[in-house]
Amino acid sequence: MTKLQPFQVAVPTAFNADESLNVDATIAHIRYLAHHGVDSVLVSGSTGEQHSMTLTEKQTLAAALEHAELPPALEIIFGVASIRQHEAVALAATVAQQHRINGILLGFPPYILPTQQEASNYVQAIIAAAERPTILYNNPHRTGFNLELTTLRQLVRLPQVVGIKEAGDPKRVPTIRTLVPDDFAIYTGSELDLPHRVELGYDHLSSISANLYPEAMGAWFTALRHGGQAFDPLLQRELSALHSGSVLTFVKERISAQEGIAMGRPRGPLGNFVE
């Protein structure tokens, strides 16, 4: 089974002022993270902007990673999901052509509420097209769909399924641990209750705040995974500020200011403010 980096940064997608895709700025920020100790990034995934992008935009971003000037050892996970299975499979086929992409994060389609069997078929079709190690992404709060444990038990038998990002009920994680191999990765995206998550059995982190504090978040999560609890009070205040409002807007504005990279605002209605 493929071993995944335990600490990953969920990278926001850069947009121009007219909300068109800005590939160069997105890759420039990934390069910045790699130069600040980050070993793994999630692109077109966990920040929620994936569903605002067209299939062509997502394919363009995936293809651009192939020739980007990034450290060869940097792990790149690409988010794959769509409300239409046909488009998700097409994106997965594009990913399969990019040697630089190491794996996919496979989310379930929002709003339409597939049955468990339909969701299972969706996963299997995309995995077959992607030909990459796959992290399932269960996020019922945002999609309305909850992957049942019986369905998960069936899907983890597929050799490509190497992890899950469980954004549903964290109390399920101890049970999930009994259903999967010992080296199966269980990701959390939650940071404010991170010590509790680690105690429950989460052993991988997909972090949005690490876009701004890569070294500090990496050090803290590493300490937690090894039984420590050390936490910088300054980082705690920064995390509280970040999560107090529109997270993507906050992160993009800080990246632009700190790195001089024009990340732009999120696509509306996110980032809507009265001037």
PyRosetta script that sets phi, psi and omega in degrees:
from pyrosetta import init, pose_from_sequence

init()
pose = pose_from_sequence("MTKLQPFQVAVPTAFNADESLNVDATIAHIRYLAHHGVDSVLVSGSTGEQHSMTLTEKQTLAAALEHAELPPALEIIFGVASIRQHEAVALAATVAQQHRINGILLGFPPYILPTQQEASNYVQAIIAAAERPTILYNNPHRTGFNLELTTLRQLVRLPQVVGIKEAGDPKRVPTIRTLVPDDFAIYTGSELDLPHRVELGYDHLSSISANLYPEAMGAWFTALRHGGQAFDPLLQRELSALHSGSVLTFVKERISAQEGIAMGRPRGPLGNFVE")
pose.set_psi(1, 138.8)
pose.set_omega(1, -179.6)
pose.set_phi(2, -66.6)
pose.set_psi(2, 131.3)
pose.set_omega(2, 176.4)
pose.set_phi(3, -88.7)
pose.set_psi(3, 127.6)
pose.set_omega(3, -179.3)
pose.set_phi(4, -103.1)
pose.set_psi(4, 150.4)
pose.set_omega(4, 176.5)
pose.set_phi(5, -63.2)
pose.set_psi(5, 134.6)
pose.set_omega(5, -176.0)
pose.set_phi(6, -71.6)
pose.set_psi(6, -23.4)
pose.set_omega(6, -176.3)
pose.set_phi(7, -118.8)
pose.set_psi(7, 122.5)
pose.set_omega(7, -173.4)
pose.set_phi(8, -132.8)
pose.set_psi(8, 145.3)
pose.set_omega(8, 176.4)
pose.set_phi(9, -104.9)
pose.set_psi(9, 124.9)
pose.set_omega(9, 176.2)
pose.set_phi(10, -83.5)
pose.set_psi(10, 105.5)
pose.set_omega(10, -169.6)
pose.set_phi(11, -85.0)
pose.set_psi(11, 128.6)
pose.set_omega(11, 173.0)
pose.set_phi(12, -70.0)
pose.set_psi(12, 154.1)
pose.set_omega(12, 177.4)
pose.set_phi(13, -93.0)
pose.set_psi(13, 131.5)
pose.set_omega(13, -179.4)
pose.set_phi(14, -81.5)
pose.set_psi(14, 141.2)
pose.set_omega(14, 175.7)
pose.set_phi(15, -129.3)
pose.set_psi(15, 150.3)
pose.set_omega(15, 174.7)
pose.set_phi(16, -77.0)
pose.set_psi(16, 176.3)
pose.set_omega(16, -177.9)
pose.set_phi(17, -61.0)
pose.set_psi(17, -29.2)
pose.set_omega(17, 178.9)
pose.set_phi(18, -89.2)
pose.set_psi(18, 11.3)
pose.set_omega(18, 178.5)
pose.set_phi(19, 73.2)
pose.set_psi(19, 11.2)
pose.set_omega(19, 173.6)
pose.set_phi(20, -76.5)
pose.set_psi(20, 156.6)
pose.set_omega(20, -176.6)
pose.set_phi(21, -65.7)
pose.set_psi(21, 134.8)
pose.set_omega(21, 176.8)
pose.set_phi(22, -115.6)
pose.set_psi(22, 90.6)
pose.set_omega(22, -176.7)
pose.set_phi(23, -66.3)
pose.set_psi(23, -44.2)
pose.set_omega(23, -175.1)
pose.set_phi(24, -60.2)
pose.set_psi(24, -43.3)
pose.set_omega(24, -179.8)
pose.set_phi(25, -67.9)
pose.set_psi(25, -38.5)
pose.set_omega(25, 177.6)
pose.set_phi(26, -59.6)
pose.set_psi(26, -46.8)
pose.set_omega(26, -179.3)
pose.set_phi(27, -70.0)
pose.set_psi(27, -35.4)
pose.set_omega(27, 177.7)
pose.set_phi(28, -60.9)
pose.set_psi(28, -39.1)
pose.set_omega(28, 178.4)
pose.set_phi(29, -69.5)
pose.set_psi(29, -39.5)
pose.set_omega(29, 176.3)
pose.set_phi(30, -59.6)
pose.set_psi(30, -41.4)
pose.set_omega(30, 178.8)
pose.set_phi(31, -62.5)
pose.set_psi(31, -41.0)
pose.set_omega(31, 177.8)
pose.set_phi(32, -59.7)
pose.set_psi(32, -46.2)
pose.set_omega(32, -179.8)
pose.set_phi(33, -61.9)
pose.set_psi(33, -43.4)
pose.set_omega(33, 179.9)
pose.set_phi(34, -60.7)
pose.set_psi(34, -33.4)
pose.set_omega(34, 179.3)
pose.set_phi(35, -80.4)
pose.set_psi(35, -4.1)
pose.set_omega(35, 177.5)
pose.set_phi(36, -117.9)
pose.set_psi(36, 35.4)
pose.set_omega(36, 168.6)
pose.set_phi(37, 86.6)
pose.set_psi(37, 6.1)
pose.set_omega(37, -178.9)
pose.set_phi(38, -84.3)
pose.set_psi(38, 129.7)
pose.set_omega(38, -177.2)
pose.set_phi(39, -102.9)
pose.set_psi(39, -10.2)
pose.set_omega(39, -176.8)
pose.set_phi(40, -149.4)
pose.set_psi(40, 137.5)
pose.set_omega(40, 176.5)
pose.set_phi(41, -130.9)
pose.set_psi(41, 148.3)
pose.set_omega(41, 172.8)
pose.set_phi(42, -108.5)
pose.set_psi(42, 119.9)
pose.set_omega(42, -177.3)
pose.set_phi(43, -112.0)
pose.set_psi(43, 138.8)
pose.set_omega(43, 179.6)
pose.set_phi(44, 57.5)
pose.set_psi(44, 49.9)
pose.set_omega(44, -175.1)
pose.set_phi(45, -142.2)
pose.set_psi(45, -96.0)
pose.set_omega(45, -158.9)
pose.set_phi(46, -78.2)
pose.set_psi(46, -3.3)
pose.set_omega(46, 179.2)
pose.set_phi(47, -89.2)
pose.set_psi(47, 0.8)
pose.set_omega(47, 175.2)
pose.set_phi(48, 85.2)
pose.set_psi(48, -6.6)
pose.set_omega(48, -178.2)
pose.set_phi(49, -79.1)
pose.set_psi(49, -10.7)
pose.set_omega(49, -178.5)
pose.set_phi(50, -56.1)
pose.set_psi(50, -42.5)
pose.set_omega(50, -175.5)
pose.set_phi(51, -76.9)
pose.set_psi(51, -6.7)
pose.set_omega(51, 173.7)
pose.set_phi(52, -88.6)
pose.set_psi(52, -10.7)
pose.set_omega(52, -176.1)
pose.set_phi(53, -96.6)
pose.set_psi(53, 146.2)
pose.set_omega(53, 175.3)
pose.set_phi(54, -74.9)
pose.set_psi(54, 165.2)
pose.set_omega(54, 176.5)
pose.set_phi(55, -58.6)
pose.set_psi(55, -42.4)
pose.set_omega(55, -179.6)
pose.set_phi(56, -62.0)
pose.set_psi(56, -40.9)
pose.set_omega(56, 178.6)
pose.set_phi(57, -63.7)
pose.set_psi(57, -43.0)
pose.set_omega(57, -179.9)
pose.set_phi(58, -66.8)
pose.set_psi(58, -39.2)
pose.set_omega(58, 176.8)
pose.set_phi(59, -65.6)
pose.set_psi(59, -38.2)
pose.set_omega(59, 178.3)
pose.set_phi(60, -62.4)
pose.set_psi(60, -43.8)
pose.set_omega(60, 179.8)
pose.set_phi(61, -65.9)
pose.set_psi(61, -42.1)
pose.set_omega(61, 179.0)
pose.set_phi(62, -62.4)
pose.set_psi(62, -43.8)
pose.set_omega(62, -178.2)
pose.set_phi(63, -67.7)
pose.set_psi(63, -33.2)
pose.set_omega(63, -178.4)
pose.set_phi(64, -66.0)
pose.set_psi(64, -27.5)
pose.set_omega(64, -179.9)
pose.set_phi(65, -67.1)
pose.set_psi(65, -23.6)
pose.set_omega(65, -175.9)
pose.set_phi(66, -62.2)
pose.set_psi(66, -37.1)
pose.set_omega(66, -175.3)
pose.set_phi(67, -114.1)
pose.set_psi(67, 11.1)
pose.set_omega(67, 179.4)
pose.set_phi(68, -70.7)
pose.set_psi(68, 147.0)
pose.set_omega(68, 178.4)
pose.set_phi(69, -81.4)
pose.set_psi(69, 86.2)
pose.set_omega(69, -178.4)
pose.set_phi(70, -129.8)
pose.set_psi(70, 151.5)
pose.set_omega(70, 178.9)
pose.set_phi(71, -56.2)
pose.set_psi(71, 133.6)
pose.set_omega(71, -177.6)
pose.set_phi(72, -58.0)
pose.set_psi(72, -28.8)
pose.set_omega(72, -176.7)
pose.set_phi(73, -83.9)
pose.set_psi(73, -7.3)
pose.set_omega(73, -178.9)
pose.set_phi(74, -66.2)
pose.set_psi(74, 124.5)
pose.set_omega(74, 177.0)
pose.set_phi(75, -78.9)
pose.set_psi(75, 128.6)
pose.set_omega(75, 179.3)
pose.set_phi(76, -119.8)
pose.set_psi(76, 118.4)
pose.set_omega(76, 174.3)
pose.set_phi(77, -107.5)
pose.set_psi(77, 133.1)
pose.set_omega(77, -176.6)
pose.set_phi(78, -113.6)
pose.set_psi(78, 132.1)
pose.set_omega(78, -179.3)
pose.set_phi(79, -76.5)
pose.set_psi(79, 128.6)
pose.set_omega(79, 179.9)
pose.set_phi(80, -128.1)
pose.set_psi(80, 120.1)
pose.set_omega(80, 175.4)
pose.set_phi(81, -169.9)
pose.set_psi(81, 154.4)
pose.set_omega(81, 176.1)
pose.set_phi(82, -164.2)
pose.set_psi(82, 154.7)
pose.set_omega(82, 174.3)
pose.set_phi(83, -71.6)
pose.set_psi(83, -17.0)
pose.set_omega(83, 175.7)
pose.set_phi(84, -113.3)
pose.set_psi(84, 122.1)
pose.set_omega(84, -179.5)
pose.set_phi(85, -60.0)
pose.set_psi(85, -38.0)
pose.set_omega(85, -179.8)
pose.set_phi(86, -55.4)
pose.set_psi(86, -43.0)
pose.set_omega(86, -179.3)
pose.set_phi(87, -72.5)
pose.set_psi(87, -37.1)
pose.set_omega(87, 177.6)
pose.set_phi(88, -63.7)
pose.set_psi(88, -39.2)
pose.set_omega(88, 178.0)
pose.set_phi(89, -67.1)
pose.set_psi(89, -39.7)
pose.set_omega(89, 178.6)
pose.set_phi(90, -63.4)
pose.set_psi(90, -41.4)
pose.set_omega(90, 177.1)
pose.set_phi(91, -65.3)
pose.set_psi(91, -41.8)
pose.set_omega(91, 178.4)
pose.set_phi(92, -60.9)
pose.set_psi(92, -36.9)
pose.set_omega(92, 177.9)
pose.set_phi(93, -66.1)
pose.set_psi(93, -35.6)
pose.set_omega(93, 175.1)
pose.set_phi(94, -64.9)
pose.set_psi(94, -44.0)
pose.set_omega(94, 178.4)
pose.set_phi(95, -58.4)
pose.set_psi(95, -39.1)
pose.set_omega(95, -178.1)
pose.set_phi(96, -62.0)
pose.set_psi(96, -22.2)
pose.set_omega(96, -179.7)
pose.set_phi(97, -86.5)
pose.set_psi(97, -10.3)
pose.set_omega(97, -175.9)
pose.set_phi(98, -101.1)
pose.set_psi(98, 109.0)
pose.set_omega(98, -178.3)
pose.set_phi(99, -67.8)
pose.set_psi(99, -20.0)
pose.set_omega(99, -174.8)
pose.set_phi(100, -79.3)
pose.set_psi(100, -18.5)
pose.set_omega(100, -179.8)
pose.set_phi(101, -88.5)
pose.set_psi(101, 121.8)
pose.set_omega(101, -172.1)
pose.set_phi(102, -87.6)
pose.set_psi(102, -24.2)
pose.set_omega(102, -177.5)
pose.set_phi(103, -169.4)
pose.set_psi(103, 177.1)
pose.set_omega(103, 178.9)
pose.set_phi(104, -127.1)
pose.set_psi(104, 149.5)
pose.set_omega(104, 167.7)
pose.set_phi(105, -102.6)
pose.set_psi(105, 117.0)
pose.set_omega(105, -172.4)
pose.set_phi(106, -105.8)
pose.set_psi(106, 103.7)
pose.set_omega(106, 178.1)
pose.set_phi(107, -89.9)
pose.set_psi(107, 163.0)
pose.set_omega(107, 178.6)
pose.set_phi(108, -96.4)
pose.set_psi(108, 151.5)
pose.set_omega(108, -175.8)
pose.set_phi(109, -67.0)
pose.set_psi(109, 140.3)
pose.set_omega(109, 179.2)
pose.set_phi(110, -79.2)
pose.set_psi(110, 156.1)
pose.set_omega(110, 167.1)
pose.set_phi(111, 75.1)
pose.set_psi(111, -40.5)
pose.set_omega(111, -167.9)
pose.set_phi(112, -78.9)
pose.set_psi(112, -14.3)
pose.set_omega(112, 175.4)
pose.set_phi(113, 54.9)
pose.set_psi(113, 66.7)
pose.set_omega(113, 176.4)
pose.set_phi(114, -65.2)
pose.set_psi(114, 157.2)
pose.set_omega(114, 171.4)
pose.set_phi(115, -71.4)
pose.set_psi(115, 169.2)
pose.set_omega(115, 178.0)
pose.set_phi(116, -62.1)
pose.set_psi(116, -39.5)
pose.set_omega(116, 179.3)
pose.set_phi(117, -68.2)
pose.set_psi(117, -40.1)
pose.set_omega(117, 177.6)
pose.set_phi(118, -63.3)
pose.set_psi(118, -41.3)
pose.set_omega(118, 178.6)
pose.set_phi(119, -64.8)
pose.set_psi(119, -39.9)
pose.set_omega(119, 178.1)
pose.set_phi(120, -63.1)
pose.set_psi(120, -43.0)
pose.set_omega(120, 178.2)
pose.set_phi(121, -64.3)
pose.set_psi(121, -38.4)
pose.set_omega(121, 176.7)
pose.set_phi(122, -59.0)
pose.set_psi(122, -48.6)
pose.set_omega(122, 179.9)
pose.set_phi(123, -60.1)
pose.set_psi(123, -47.3)
pose.set_omega(123, -176.2)
pose.set_phi(124, -65.2)
pose.set_psi(124, -36.9)
pose.set_omega(124, 179.0)
pose.set_phi(125, -66.8)
pose.set_psi(125, -40.2)
pose.set_omega(125, -177.8)
pose.set_phi(126, -73.0)
pose.set_psi(126, -41.8)
pose.set_omega(126, 177.8)
pose.set_phi(127, -59.2)
pose.set_psi(127, -42.1)
pose.set_omega(127, -179.3)
pose.set_phi(128, -62.6)
pose.set_psi(128, -35.2)
pose.set_omega(128, -179.3)
pose.set_phi(129, -78.6)
pose.set_psi(129, -35.6)
pose.set_omega(129, -174.1)
pose.set_phi(130, -76.4)
pose.set_psi(130, -35.8)
pose.set_omega(130, -177.8)
pose.set_phi(131, 54.5)
pose.set_psi(131, 43.2)
pose.set_omega(131, -178.0)
pose.set_phi(132, -138.2)
pose.set_psi(132, 152.8)
pose.set_omega(132, 169.5)
pose.set_phi(133, -53.5)
pose.set_psi(133, 140.4)
pose.set_omega(133, -169.8)
pose.set_phi(134, -126.2)
pose.set_psi(134, 133.1)
pose.set_omega(134, 171.6)
pose.set_phi(135, -106.8)
pose.set_psi(135, 119.3)
pose.set_omega(135, 175.4)
pose.set_phi(136, -73.5)
pose.set_psi(136, 149.7)
pose.set_omega(136, -179.1)
pose.set_phi(137, -126.5)
pose.set_psi(137, 106.0)
pose.set_omega(137, 179.5)
pose.set_phi(138, -102.0)
pose.set_psi(138, 111.5)
pose.set_omega(138, -176.5)
pose.set_phi(139, -138.1)
pose.set_psi(139, 72.0)
pose.set_omega(139, -174.7)
pose.set_phi(140, -62.9)
pose.set_psi(140, -27.8)
pose.set_omega(140, 179.6)
pose.set_phi(141, -60.4)
pose.set_psi(141, -38.2)
pose.set_omega(141, -177.4)
pose.set_phi(142, -95.2)
pose.set_psi(142, -28.1)
pose.set_omega(142, -175.5)
pose.set_phi(143, -101.9)
pose.set_psi(143, -24.4)
pose.set_omega(143, -173.9)
pose.set_phi(144, 86.1)
pose.set_psi(144, -7.6)
pose.set_omega(144, -179.0)
pose.set_phi(145, -108.4)
pose.set_psi(145, 133.4)
pose.set_omega(145, 177.7)
pose.set_phi(146, -119.2)
pose.set_psi(146, 121.7)
pose.set_omega(146, 179.2)
pose.set_phi(147, -71.9)
pose.set_psi(147, 116.3)
pose.set_omega(147, -179.3)
pose.set_phi(148, -72.8)
pose.set_psi(148, 152.3)
pose.set_omega(148, -177.3)
pose.set_phi(149, -64.1)
pose.set_psi(149, -31.6)
pose.set_omega(149, 177.8)
pose.set_phi(150, -65.5)
pose.set_psi(150, -37.3)
pose.set_omega(150, 177.6)
pose.set_phi(151, -70.4)
pose.set_psi(151, -41.0)
pose.set_omega(151, 177.1)
pose.set_phi(152, -59.9)
pose.set_psi(152, -41.4)
pose.set_omega(152, -179.9)
pose.set_phi(153, -58.6)
pose.set_psi(153, -38.0)
pose.set_omega(153, 178.3)
pose.set_phi(154, -71.2)
pose.set_psi(154, -41.1)
pose.set_omega(154, -174.7)
pose.set_phi(155, -71.5)
pose.set_psi(155, -32.6)
pose.set_omega(155, -178.9)
pose.set_phi(156, -70.1)
pose.set_psi(156, -10.0)
pose.set_omega(156, 174.1)
pose.set_phi(157, -72.9)
pose.set_psi(157, -19.3)
pose.set_omega(157, 177.6)
pose.set_phi(158, -72.2)
pose.set_psi(158, 128.1)
pose.set_omega(158, -175.0)
pose.set_phi(159, -62.9)
pose.set_psi(159, -23.1)
pose.set_omega(159, -179.5)
pose.set_phi(160, -75.3)
pose.set_psi(160, -21.5)
pose.set_omega(160, -176.5)
pose.set_phi(161, -81.8)
pose.set_psi(161, 107.8)
pose.set_omega(161, -172.9)
pose.set_phi(162, -113.8)
pose.set_psi(162, -2.2)
pose.set_omega(162, -179.4)
pose.set_phi(163, -172.2)
pose.set_psi(163, 172.6)
pose.set_omega(163, 174.8)
pose.set_phi(164, -142.2)
pose.set_psi(164, 138.9)
pose.set_omega(164, 167.9)
pose.set_phi(165, -98.5)
pose.set_psi(165, 108.1)
pose.set_omega(165, -174.4)
pose.set_phi(166, -99.1)
pose.set_psi(166, 100.5)
pose.set_omega(166, 178.6)
pose.set_phi(167, -105.3)
pose.set_psi(167, 11.9)
pose.set_omega(167, 174.9)
pose.set_phi(168, -88.7)
pose.set_psi(168, -138.0)
pose.set_omega(168, -178.6)
pose.set_phi(169, -70.5)
pose.set_psi(169, 114.1)
pose.set_omega(169, -179.2)
pose.set_phi(170, -63.6)
pose.set_psi(170, -19.4)
pose.set_omega(170, 179.2)
pose.set_phi(171, -67.7)
pose.set_psi(171, -12.9)
pose.set_omega(171, 176.7)
pose.set_phi(172, -75.5)
pose.set_psi(172, -19.1)
pose.set_omega(172, -170.3)
pose.set_phi(173, -61.6)
pose.set_psi(173, -44.1)
pose.set_omega(173, 177.0)
pose.set_phi(174, -57.3)
pose.set_psi(174, -36.0)
pose.set_omega(174, 177.2)
pose.set_phi(175, -70.7)
pose.set_psi(175, -41.5)
pose.set_omega(175, 177.2)
pose.set_phi(176, -56.5)
pose.set_psi(176, -39.3)
pose.set_omega(176, -179.5)
pose.set_phi(177, -58.0)
pose.set_psi(177, -30.8)
pose.set_omega(177, -179.6)
pose.set_phi(178, -78.5)
pose.set_psi(178, -13.3)
pose.set_omega(178, -175.5)
pose.set_phi(179, -99.3)
pose.set_psi(179, -11.3)
pose.set_omega(179, -170.4)
pose.set_phi(180, -122.6)
pose.set_psi(180, 161.6)
pose.set_omega(180, 175.5)
pose.set_phi(181, -61.5)
pose.set_psi(181, 160.5)
pose.set_omega(181, -177.0)
pose.set_phi(182, -60.8)
pose.set_psi(182, -32.8)
pose.set_omega(182, -177.2)
pose.set_phi(183, -95.5)
pose.set_psi(183, 14.4)
pose.set_omega(183, 176.1)
pose.set_phi(184, -71.3)
pose.set_psi(184, 131.1)
pose.set_omega(184, -175.8)
pose.set_phi(185, -85.4)
pose.set_psi(185, 130.7)
pose.set_omega(185, 174.5)
pose.set_phi(186, -118.9)
pose.set_psi(186, 111.8)
pose.set_omega(186, -175.6)
pose.set_phi(187, -94.0)
pose.set_psi(187, 146.7)
pose.set_omega(187, 165.4)
pose.set_phi(188, -120.4)
pose.set_psi(188, 149.7)
pose.set_omega(188, 172.5)
pose.set_phi(189, -108.2)
pose.set_psi(189, -5.1)
pose.set_omega(189, -179.0)
pose.set_phi(190, -81.3)
pose.set_psi(190, 135.0)
pose.set_omega(190, -176.1)
pose.set_phi(191, -117.4)
pose.set_psi(191, -28.8)
pose.set_omega(191, -176.0)
pose.set_phi(192, -69.7)
pose.set_psi(192, -28.8)
pose.set_omega(192, 176.9)
pose.set_phi(193, -114.9)
pose.set_psi(193, 35.1)
pose.set_omega(193, -173.3)
pose.set_phi(194, -59.2)
pose.set_psi(194, -42.7)
pose.set_omega(194, 178.7)
pose.set_phi(195, -57.2)
pose.set_psi(195, -41.5)
pose.set_omega(195, 179.0)
pose.set_phi(196, -65.4)
pose.set_psi(196, -39.3)
pose.set_omega(196, 179.3)
pose.set_phi(197, -61.5)
pose.set_psi(197, -43.4)
pose.set_omega(197, 179.5)
pose.set_phi(198, -62.8)
pose.set_psi(198, -39.7)
pose.set_omega(198, 177.8)
pose.set_phi(199, -61.3)
pose.set_psi(199, -34.0)
pose.set_omega(199, -179.2)
pose.set_phi(200, -73.5)
pose.set_psi(200, -21.4)
pose.set_omega(200, 179.1)
pose.set_phi(201, 127.2)
pose.set_psi(201, -2.5)
pose.set_omega(201, 171.9)
pose.set_phi(202, -64.5)
pose.set_psi(202, 131.0)
pose.set_omega(202, -179.0)
pose.set_phi(203, -126.1)
pose.set_psi(203, 3.7)
pose.set_omega(203, 175.6)
pose.set_phi(204, -132.3)
pose.set_psi(204, 149.4)
pose.set_omega(204, -178.7)
pose.set_phi(205, -127.6)
pose.set_psi(205, 129.6)
pose.set_omega(205, 170.6)
pose.set_phi(206, -109.2)
pose.set_psi(206, 102.9)
pose.set_omega(206, -165.0)
pose.set_phi(207, -105.7)
pose.set_psi(207, 130.5)
pose.set_omega(207, 173.0)
pose.set_phi(208, -86.1)
pose.set_psi(208, -35.8)
pose.set_omega(208, -177.7)
pose.set_phi(209, -70.0)
pose.set_psi(209, -22.4)
pose.set_omega(209, -179.6)
pose.set_phi(210, -68.0)
pose.set_psi(210, -11.3)
pose.set_omega(210, 169.8)
pose.set_phi(211, -59.9)
pose.set_psi(211, -29.8)
pose.set_omega(211, -177.8)
pose.set_phi(212, -102.9)
pose.set_psi(212, -31.6)
pose.set_omega(212, -174.9)
pose.set_phi(213, -129.9)
pose.set_psi(213, 61.5)
pose.set_omega(213, -173.4)
pose.set_phi(214, -62.0)
pose.set_psi(214, -45.8)
pose.set_omega(214, -177.8)
pose.set_phi(215, -67.6)
pose.set_psi(215, -44.6)
pose.set_omega(215, -176.8)
pose.set_phi(216, -65.5)
pose.set_psi(216, -44.6)
pose.set_omega(216, 179.9)
pose.set_phi(217, -67.4)
pose.set_psi(217, -39.7)
pose.set_omega(217, 178.4)
pose.set_phi(218, -62.5)
pose.set_psi(218, -42.3)
pose.set_omega(218, 180.0)
pose.set_phi(219, -66.3)
pose.set_psi(219, -41.4)
pose.set_omega(219, -179.2)
pose.set_phi(220, -65.0)
pose.set_psi(220, -46.4)
pose.set_omega(220, -178.5)
pose.set_phi(221, -65.6)
pose.set_psi(221, -38.7)
pose.set_omega(221, 177.3)
pose.set_phi(222, -61.0)
pose.set_psi(222, -42.2)
pose.set_omega(222, 178.0)
pose.set_phi(223, -62.4)
pose.set_psi(223, -43.3)
pose.set_omega(223, -179.8)
pose.set_phi(224, -62.7)
pose.set_psi(224, -41.5)
pose.set_omega(224, -179.0)
pose.set_phi(225, -64.9)
pose.set_psi(225, -22.0)
pose.set_omega(225, -179.7)
pose.set_phi(226, -106.4)
pose.set_psi(226, 20.4)
pose.set_omega(226, 172.9)
pose.set_phi(227, 91.1)
pose.set_psi(227, 2.2)
pose.set_omega(227, 179.1)
pose.set_phi(228, -89.1)
pose.set_psi(228, 170.1)
pose.set_omega(228, 179.8)
pose.set_phi(229, -133.1)
pose.set_psi(229, 4.6)
pose.set_omega(229, -174.4)
pose.set_phi(230, -55.6)
pose.set_psi(230, 134.9)
pose.set_omega(230, -177.1)
pose.set_phi(231, -148.4)
pose.set_psi(231, 127.7)
pose.set_omega(231, -179.3)
pose.set_phi(232, -75.1)
pose.set_psi(232, 120.9)
pose.set_omega(232, 179.1)
pose.set_phi(233, -57.2)
pose.set_psi(233, -34.0)
pose.set_omega(233, 177.8)
pose.set_phi(234, -64.1)
pose.set_psi(234, -42.1)
pose.set_omega(234, 177.5)
pose.set_phi(235, -63.3)
pose.set_psi(235, -38.3)
pose.set_omega(235, 178.7)
pose.set_phi(236, -60.8)
pose.set_psi(236, -42.5)
pose.set_omega(236, 178.4)
pose.set_phi(237, -65.7)
pose.set_psi(237, -39.2)
pose.set_omega(237, 179.6)
pose.set_phi(238, -65.6)
pose.set_psi(238, -41.4)
pose.set_omega(238, 178.6)
pose.set_phi(239, -64.3)
pose.set_psi(239, -39.7)
pose.set_omega(239, 178.3)
pose.set_phi(240, -63.2)
pose.set_psi(240, -41.1)
pose.set_omega(240, 178.6)
pose.set_phi(241, -65.7)
pose.set_psi(241, -42.8)
pose.set_omega(241, -178.0)
pose.set_phi(242, -61.3)
pose.set_psi(242, -42.5)
pose.set_omega(242, -174.8)
pose.set_phi(243, -90.3)
pose.set_psi(243, 8.9)
pose.set_omega(243, -178.3)
pose.set_phi(244, -87.0)
pose.set_psi(244, -11.1)
pose.set_omega(244, -178.2)
pose.set_phi(245, -146.0)
pose.set_psi(245, -138.8)
pose.set_omega(245, 179.4)
pose.set_phi(246, -77.6)
pose.set_psi(246, 102.8)
pose.set_omega(246, -170.9)
pose.set_phi(247, -61.0)
pose.set_psi(247, -47.7)
pose.set_omega(247, -177.6)
pose.set_phi(248, -63.1)
pose.set_psi(248, -40.1)
pose.set_omega(248, 178.8)
pose.set_phi(249, -62.1)
pose.set_psi(249, -45.6)
pose.set_omega(249, 178.9)
pose.set_phi(250, -58.9)
pose.set_psi(250, -48.7)
pose.set_omega(250, -176.1)
pose.set_phi(251, -64.8)
pose.set_psi(251, -44.7)
pose.set_omega(251, -177.7)
pose.set_phi(252, -66.1)
pose.set_psi(252, -39.5)
pose.set_omega(252, 178.4)
pose.set_phi(253, -64.8)
pose.set_psi(253, -40.2)
pose.set_omega(253, 179.1)
pose.set_phi(254, -67.9)
pose.set_psi(254, -41.9)
pose.set_omega(254, 178.1)
pose.set_phi(255, -59.9)
pose.set_psi(255, -45.7)
pose.set_omega(255, -179.3)
pose.set_phi(256, -60.1)
pose.set_psi(256, -41.0)
pose.set_omega(256, -177.9)
pose.set_phi(257, -74.2)
pose.set_psi(257, -42.6)
pose.set_omega(257, -174.8)
pose.set_phi(258, -78.0)
pose.set_psi(258, -36.6)
pose.set_omega(258, -172.6)
pose.set_phi(259, -106.7)
pose.set_psi(259, -11.7)
pose.set_omega(259, -175.9)
pose.set_phi(260, 69.3)
pose.set_psi(260, 25.4)
pose.set_omega(260, 179.2)
pose.set_phi(261, -106.7)
pose.set_psi(261, 126.0)
pose.set_omega(261, -176.0)
pose.set_phi(262, -79.8)
pose.set_psi(262, 88.6)
pose.set_omega(262, -179.4)
pose.set_phi(263, -79.5)
pose.set_psi(263, -19.3)
pose.set_omega(263, -177.5)
pose.set_phi(264, 73.1)
pose.set_psi(264, -179.2)
pose.set_omega(264, 175.7)
pose.set_phi(265, -92.7)
pose.set_psi(265, 163.2)
pose.set_omega(265, 170.4)
pose.set_phi(266, -62.6)
pose.set_psi(266, 159.1)
pose.set_omega(266, 175.2)
pose.set_phi(267, -69.6)
pose.set_psi(267, 135.9)
pose.set_omega(267, 179.2)
pose.set_phi(268, -58.9)
pose.set_psi(268, 146.9)
pose.set_omega(268, 15.9)
pose.set_phi(269, -83.5)
pose.set_psi(269, -7.4)
pose.set_omega(269, 173.8)
pose.set_phi(270, -63.7)
pose.set_psi(270, 141.6)
pose.set_omega(270, -179.7)
pose.set_phi(271, 82.4)
pose.set_psi(271, 5.4)
pose.set_omega(271, 177.9)
pose.set_phi(272, -72.7)
pose.set_psi(272, 117.3)
pose.set_omega(272, 177.2)
pose.set_phi(273, -136.1)
pose.set_psi(273, 148.9)
pose.set_omega(273, 174.3)
pose.set_phi(274, -77.4)
pose.set_psi(274, 121.6)
pose.set_omega(274, -178.6)
pose.set_phi(275, -73.1)
pose.dump_pdb("model.pdb")
